[in-house]
């Protein structure tokens, strides 16, 4: 039987995904809510696929994908996240994921994605402008999208947590970094996104679907 690990920091999501996988005759052999344990489980359990969220503690999803590649663990990764495809689909593909779907899609799409991956294909949605874009805002959206694309994976994760209203200290604890390091990332974000205040950063993140 095809074997899976589910990685999401929301127990309800893990439960829903697990039930769906079981209906698809996929065995859930492990689950966790943080990235460090996800890597450990993948190493020890050797599943066929990891269903992985991006915004998870300890190690974010992109780092988990990278570590699994470095460890040469023979497992496929399907990203299931609330983050927008336009901001993260290409990043996940580059990191080594086999597929990307968002939580706004029907959960049944998860089984379609897994079928494609099992058959040896990759599964990525088409990127598009963030919802709510209008002709008048098109140029700004494109400019901001280019700026976001220039951010490192870690800078993107810090931006997401800042946009959620987290303090520097909370982010530092979540990502296992120092408070000073988070302050440095915040300064870089302000510069790269041509923003002057934290509110500006939050607005950019919301316009591009990085936070609800």
Secondary structure, 3 states (H helix, E strand, C coil): CEEEEEECCCHHHHHHHHHHHHHCCEEEEEEECEHHHHHHHHHHHCCCEEEECCCCECCCHHHHHHHHHHCCCCCEEEEEECCCHHHHHHHHHHHCCCEEEECCCCCHHHHHHHHHHHCCCCEECCCCCCCCCCHHHHHHHHHHHHHHHCCCHHHHHHHHHHHCCCCHHHHHHHHCCCHHHHHHHHHHHHHHCCCCCHHHHHHHHHHCCCCC
